[in-house]
Amino acid sequence: MDRRILDVARFEFRRFLDIRGELIGVSVLVLIALIRFGGEALMVMSTPSNLAIAVETNVDDLLPMGQSGRFHFAAAEPEARVESLRRIRDGDLAGLLIEETPNHYRLYTNDRVHWQDALADSFAPWHRLLNARRAGISEADLQAITTDPQLVSTHLQGGGNRAGPATYAASVSIMVLSILGIISALSLVLQGIAGEKFGRISEIVLSAISPSIWIDGKLIAATLHGIKTIFSYAIYGVLASTLLGVLDPAQLFDVLRAWPELLSALLIGVIGLGFWSVAFALVAARLPSATSPIRNTLILVPMTCLLLCLGGAKEPDNAFMVALSFFPPTMPFALPLRIIADTVAVWEVVVSVGLALASTWRMRGAVVNVFADAVLGAGTKGSAAAASL
């Protein structure tokens, strides 16, 4: 590699490197996280709890009831309805549930309330017990009926499930980190190519070095900025999730046990970052003006690819997801999921990466040609116009 390419990349990287801005950005994210979780904690603390609810049913043998969620349920005799309503007016009861039909209840409260949905969720277990008692089903039989099945996979081809839920979440996180890196590279590419294409500086630089050196240096700098963003936000995410209790040590160790798959997925994301940096550079080189409104909508293209792959994240072996893993624009989002889920063969990874690298190289050549024609062609026309004057 020509040393001048590295010199240009170093210059561009330092020119757009803003450590203070990065720290401020991370600090803002920390503040947002604290406000979010702090707000949720305040909401929980301020939410009324231990609300007393009387339940009046037509079941002969009243069930012993108790606490469920925010509510404390107590059985009430139909003959004591007037007394229950009086207790509601006096504030001793938060509400009275009256079973009008086997699956329909009427709620009486003193004032309008907004916890009906929470009440329905908390009362659901007692409702099932009432229906079981009405049908002559014991609580043990009801528990056996309502217990969810536990599925354990056994593969005839051998091998087990390499990725657990925490590792799957990590693979989705890598997809999100990749799009953050792509967003970071976009601003650098647009300012470094579209902004300078219409300036005199590019014409002066291209008179000293070849367009390929100038473009390659900018693309390397943009990719490095994207990688820096990926790693900085990855570190922030792990620390924030651990400190806030979202990620416990057991889940973290579960993720680390699958480090080969995660590292492969991260490398795929970096390759995709390079692809999108070159794609943005090609669009930037073709923009008709430095302030073209197309700049504001470019990020929607990779975002659409990300959302398309997230839609099939639960079934990474789906034929559509397999096809997306070979398509260079969606490869950095679809292929990591397939790697984590162990649904991809080595040859598929090689072919998918090869297609992405080949597409990147072809677009890189187009970027160099378009940028050189735009700058040098404009410079030649400008010089000819000046000479005619």
N, C-alpha and C positions, 0 to 999 in steps of 0.2 A: 504493500500500500504506500502511495506517495505520502511523504511526510507532510506535505503542504495540506493534504486533506485533514490530517490530525490537527494541524495548526488552526485551520478554519473551524473545525469542530470545537476545539478548546476555546477559541475566541467567542464563538456563538454561544457555547454553553455558559461561559462566565458572563457574557453580556446579559443573558436572560436569567441568570441565577440570582435569586433574591431570598437569602436565608431569613431575613427579618420577615418578609412577606409569608414565607412558609410557616414560620413559628406563629405568626399572627393567625394564619388560616387554621392551623391545628388547634390553637388556643380557642378560636371561635367554635370549632367543632366540640372541644371539651366543654365549653360553656353551654352549647346547645344540648349536649348529652346530660349535663348536670341539671339544666332547667327542665328537660323532659322527665328524667327520673325523679327529680325533686318535686316536680309538679304532680307526677303520679302518686308519690308518697303523700303529698299534702291532700290530694283527692281522696286517697284511701283513709287517711286520718280524719278527714272531715265528713266522710260518708256515714250516714246513720247505720248503726249495727245493732245486733241483738234485738231486732224488732219482733214484738210478740204478735203472732198471727193465730187466731182461733180458727179451727177447721171443723166444719159441720158437714157430716156425710150421712148417707143412708145405709151404711154398713152396720149390721147389728152389733158386732163386737168391735168397739172402738179400739184402734191401735194405739199403743203408747208412742208418743211422738217426742221430738226433742230438737236439738240445734241442727241446722243445715244451712251453711253459708252465713249470710247476715241475718237470718231469721230463726226465731224459736217458735216451733209449731206446737200447739196444744189442742187436743181433741175437745169438741164442745157438743153438748146435747142439743138436738133440735128444739127441745122445750125451753132451752135457756137462751134463745135467740134475742129476746128483748133485753136480757141482761148483758149479752155480748155487745149489742149495739150501744147500750148505755155506757159500757166500759170504753168503747171507741170514742164516744163524745167526751168522756172524762180524761182521755189520754192514757188509760191503762192498757189498751190494745191498739196496735197500729192498723189492724185490719181483721176482717172476718171473711173467710172463704166458705161459701155455701155450695155444695154439690147439687146442681139442678138436674143434670143427667150424668151418666157414668163418666163422661169425658169433658164435661162442661161445668165450669165453676164461675160463680159471681163473686166479685171482690167488693166488699164494703169498706170504705175508709172515711175519715172525718173530713179530710180535704183532698184535693187533687194531688196525686203522687206520681213519681216518675221511675219507680223501681219495680214496675210490673214484670218486666223481662227478667230481672234478677230473681224476683219471687217465683216466676214460672220455672226457672232453672233449679232453684233450691227445692221447690216442692215436687219436682218430677220423681225423685226416688220414693217419696211417700205416696204419690199418686199410683205408682206401679205396685206398691205394697197393698194399697186399698183394692186395686183391681184384682190382685192375686188373691186376697182374702175373699173377695166377692166370688171368684171362680173356684175357690176351694184349693188353691195352690199354696203349699207351704213356702216359708221364706227361703229355705234351703233349695227347694226346687226352682224358685224364682231366680235365685242367685246363679244356679247352674244354667238356666235358660238365657239370662241376660249377659253372662260373661262372654266377652269377646274372644274369638279364637286366636290362639298363638301359633303362628306359622314359622317353622324352622326349615330352611332350604337345604337340600342335599343334592349336589350336582353329580350326575352320573359320569360326567367327563372329568371329575376330580376338581380340586381347588375349592376354596371357601369364599365367603364374602370378605374381600379385603377392606372394604370401606364401610364404616359404621355411619350413623346419623351425623356425628360431629365432622367426620371426614367429608361427607357429602355437603354439609354446610360450608366447609372450607373450600370445596371446589366451586360452589356458587360465589363465595367471597372472591375467589381468584378472577372469576368473570367480571365482577363489579370492579375489582382493582384494575383489570385490563382496560375497562372503559374509562376509568379515571385517568389512567396513563395516556389513553388516546386523546382525551379532552385536553390534557396538559400539552401534548405535542401539537395539537391543532393550532393553538394560539401562537406558538413559536413559528410554525410553518407559515401561517398566513402573514404574520408580520415580517418574517425573514425573506419570504419569496414574493408574495403579492405586494407587500408594502415597498420593497426595494426594487421591484421590476420597473416601476414608473419613476424611480429616482436616478439621479446622475451617478450615484455611487457605484451601482452595479456595472454601468458601462465602463467606469474607470477601473474597477477591479478586474473585469473580464478582459481588459487590455493587457493585464499582467499575468493572469493565470487562466487556465482553460475553464469553460463552463462546468465541466464534469467535476473538477476539483471543488469549485465553489458550491455546487449543489450537493455533492456527496458530504462535504463538511457540515452543511446545514442539516441534512437528513440525519447524520450521525448525532449531531447535537440535539435535535428534536427527539430522537429515540432515547438518548441518555436522559433527557428531561422526563420523558414518560416513565422510564425505569426508576428514576429517583422518586417520582410521585408514587409509583406502585409500592416501593419498599417503605417509604415514609408513612403512607397511609396503612400499610400492613402492620407496621410496628405500632402505630397509634391504635388501630383496631384491636390488636391482641391485648395491649395494655388496658385500654378502656373496657373491653369485655371482661377481662380478669378482675379489674378493680370494682366494676359495677356488679359482679356476680353473674353476668350473662354466660360466661365461660368458666367452668370449674376446672381444677387441675386434672381430674380424671378425663374430662373431654379433651383437654389439651394434650395429654399423653396419648389418647386415642388417635388424635390427628398426627402427632409426631411419629407414631408407629407406621403410618402410611407415607413417610417422607419421600420415597422414590416417586410415587404417583403424583404427589403434590408438587414436587420439583419439576417433573415432566410437564404437568399442567401449567406451571409458572413459566417455563421456557416456551411453551406453545403461546402463552399470552404475550411474551416479549416478541416472538416472531410476528404475531398478529399486529402488535404495536408498530413494528417496522413496516408492515404492509400498509397499514392505514396512514402512517406518516408520509409514505411515498404517494399514496392515493390523494391525500390532501395537497401535497406539493404539486401534483399534476393539475388539480383543479385550480390551485392558486396561480400557477403559471399561465393558465388560460383565462383568468378573470379579465374582463374588459376594463376594470378600474380598481383602484386600491380600496374603494369604499363600496364595492358591489354588495347588494343585499344577500347574495348567495352565501357570503361568509357566515351569516347568522343562522343559516339552516343546514350547514354541512354536518354538524354534530348529530342531526337527526338520523342520518344514514347509519352510522355504527350503532346508535341507540336502538334503531329498529331491528338491526341484526341481533343485538343482545336480547331484546324482548322476544324475538322469534324463537331463539334458542331456549330461553327460560320457560316458554310455553311447553316444551317437551322435555324439561329437565327431569321429570318423574319417571320417564321411560326413555332412557338414553339409547336403548337398543332399537327404538322405533326406526323404521326405514327412512322416514323423513329426516330424523336427526342424523342418521348415517350419511345421507346425501348432503346435509348442511356441513358436516365435518370435512367434506372434500371441497366445498365451495370457499375460496380464499376469504371473502369478506366475513363469513360466519364461522370459519375454521377456529379462530381463537376463542370462541364462545361455546361451540358444540363439542370440539374435540376434547377439551379438559374434562367435561362431564363423562364422556365415554371412557377416558383413561381411568378416572376415579372409580367408575362402576365396573371396570374390567370387562367392557363389551367391545373392545377394539383390538385387532391383531396388529402385530408389529409392522407388517407390510402396509396396513392402512395408515398408520402414523407416518411411515416413510413417504407414501404417495401423497398424503394430505399436506405434509410439510413441504415436499418437493414442489407441489403445485403452487403453494403460497410463495415460496422463494422465487420460482420461475416468473410468476406474475409480478412480484415486486421488482425483479430485475428488468423485466420488459417495461414496466411503468417508469422505472428510474431512467431508462434511456429516452423515453418520450418526454420526461420532465426536462432533461438536459437540453434536448433539441428545441422544445417549445420555449423554454426560458431564454436560450441563446438567440433564437430567432426574434423573440419579442424585444429583448434588450438591444442587441446589436443591430437588428433591423430598424428599430426606432431611432437608434443613435445615428445610423447612416442617413436616414431620412432627414433627421434634424440637422446634420452637418450639411447636407445638400441644400436644404432650405436656407441655412445661414449663408452659405457661399453664394447663393443666387441673389441675396440682398446686397 
